[in-house]
Amino acid sequence: MKNLAKIGLTIALLATQVSLAFGADIEVTQPSQVTITNLGSVISAGIGLAIIGAALLAFAYLVWGGFEWIGSGGDKAGMEAARNRITAAFVGLFIVAAAWAITLLIEKFFGIKVISGPIEIPRAY
């Protein structure tokens, strides 16, 4: 239960920092009260945080597989497990890169800002 609380607090702190870094419109009037003035900014920051977090996790999985490979000591079962972990990490990195590319394509073709700022859907006047 303590680990879950630590993970939740870490995610909340990272989300706050990423939303501020992406320029989300968040006003802090008192330490206990946070007002969100633009929901599109928060969604945009969440998407950016998800992509960055997924890339970092896939990279960590890749490093873990590398350490497993080194630590296997030539054991076939250990090397196979490490190879599977490394393969899964590369697949994860590919999926993250594809998701990032798709969001950039959506931004270009439809004129919707998803990662580069608050989500603004163009209107026909």
N, C-alpha and C positions, 0 to 999 in steps of 0.2 A: 504494500500500500504506500510506503514511503517513496519507493521508486516511481510509482505512478504520479504522485504529487510533484516530485522533482521534474519529471518529464513534462507535466502540464505547465509548471511554472516556467521551465526553459522555453517551451513553445510559445507561451504567452509573451515572454520577454523578447524573443526573436521576432514574433509577429509585430510587436510594437516598434522595434527598431527598423524592421524592413518597411513597414508602412510609412514611417517617418522618412526613411531614405528614399522611398519612391514618391514622396511629396503628398502623401495622403492628407486630406483636410480633417485633422483631428484637433479639437480644442480641449485643453485640460484647464478647467476652471478651478477645481479644488483637487487635492490628492485623491479623494474618494469618488470624484465624478468626472467621467470622460464623455464628451459629446462628439459624436461623429456627424459631420455636416455634409459629407459627400460619400454615399454608399459605394459609388463606382470606384473611388480611390481605394477603399478598403478591399473590394473584390480584386482590383488590379494588384494590390500589394499581396493579397493571399495567393493569387496565381503565380506571381513572381517568387514568393516564398516557397510554394510547393515545388516549382521547377528547380530552384536552387537547393532545397532540401533533398529532393530526389537525386540530384546529381552528386551531392556530397555523400549520401548514403551508398550510392552505387560505387563511388570511388573508394569508400571505406571498405565495402565488401570486396572490391578488387585487391586492396592491400591485405585484407584478412586472408584471402585465397593465396596471395603471394607468400605470406608468413607460413601458412599451412603447407605450401609446397616445399619451402625451405626446411621446415620442421619435420617433414615426413621421413627424411633420412633414407630415401630410396624404397620405402614400403609402397607396394603397388596400390593398396587400398587407400592409403593416405594421399598418394599422388593423384589418384582418380577423384577423390573427394575435393582436393584442391583445384584440380582442373575443371570440375563441374562448377565450383564456386566462382572461378575466374570467368568461365564462359557465361554464367548467369550475370555477373557484374558487367561484362561487355554488352550483353543483351539489354540490361537495364540502362546503361549509358546511351545505347542506341535509341531506346524508347524515349528517354528524356530529350535527346537531341531532336528526335522526330516531333515530339510535342512542342518544343520550342520553335522549330521551323514552321509547324502548322499554325501556331499563334501569330508568327510573323507574317505568314501568308494571309491569314484572316485580317490582320491589320492593313496590309497593302491592298488587297482586293476589295474589301468592304469599307475601308476607311474608319474602322473601329479601333480605338486605342485600347489595347489589352494589357500589354506589359509596360509600354513606354510612358504611361500616365494614367489618369483616371479614365475609366471606361466611358466614352462618349459615343453614342449612336448617332450617326448623321441623320438629319431630317430633310425631307423634301419641302421646300417653301412654295 
